Amino acid sequence: MAKNTFTDIDYQAIGKRVREARTRKQMTQEDLAAAIGISTSYTSAIETGASKVALPTLIHIAKSLDTTVDTLLYDVTPATTYKYDRDAKILLEDCSDAEREYLLELLKVAKDGIRKL
C-alpha cells in the first residue's frame, strides 16, 4: 500500500532532526524542555518518535533551536519543487523555441551568478 505523505507522518524522523538540531546548539534535553515549557520526558519522547509532537510545540522547538519548522519536517512534507516546475511550465507555455532557448541561457547565467554570491 502506498504511503500517503499528507497523513502518514514519520515522527521518528522528526525526532531525529530535533535531536540533531538540539545537539548542534549544544543543548541538553533538559535545556530544551525548560526553554519551551515541556517536560524532559516529553522532549525525549519527541526525539525518539514515541510521542506525536503538536505543531505549536514544534514551532517553539524550532525557535529555541534557531532553525525552522520546515527543516524539522523536511522528509515528511511533500517537496515544493513541483510548484516551481509548474510555475516554470506555465511561464514557458506560450514561448517559441527560440524564446525558450534564450530563457534557458539566462537561467543558467543567473544560477551561476547566485552560486558565486
Summary of the structure (lengths in Angstrom):
residues: 117
radius of gyration: 20.3
end to end distance: 44.8
largest distance: 61.6
contacts: 268
relative contact order: 0.12
helix: 68%
strand: 0%
